[in-house]
Amino acid sequence: NCVPCGCAMVPTHTTKQDRRYRYYVCAKAQKRGWHACPSKSIPAGEIEKFVVDQVRGIGRDPAMIDEDEAIHALAAFDPVWETLTLREQARVLQLLIQRVDYDGDKGTVSVTFHPAGIETLSREYAKENA
């Protein structure tokens, strides 16, 4: 979500010389012009890396989660993440993340996690490793 105007940040891309550049753009700025919102756009790789790093941080910080299974599930995140398909990665992130907010005016990104997402991931991990 775009913090300054409250609109969605939507995925888009441009292609230059057979190379594809992915980014997220404020829907309001995209529809009404760049003057409509200070957030404009952010490279997709940059914000996606930040979000994945935030998920990794949960698994490394026992203070953020209190169930042993959840700690083990998120600690296993690093070795497993790169082996997942894009669809599986998207599912894990949708399970864990409620929203991502980008404030282009301040240059900040924040992630809000689903409270039950960690528990669900923990249960799935426990089933697979039982």
Secondary structure as UniProt FT lines:
FT   TURN            3..5
FT   STRAND          9..16
FT   TURN            17..18
FT   STRAND          19..26
FT   HELIX           27..32
FT   HELIX           34..36
FT   STRAND          41..43
FT   HELIX           44..60
FT   HELIX           62..64
FT   HELIX           68..75
FT   HELIX           77..81
FT   TURN            82..83
FT   HELIX           86..96
FT   STRAND          97..103
FT   TURN            104..107
FT   STRAND          108..113
FT   HELIX           115..128
//
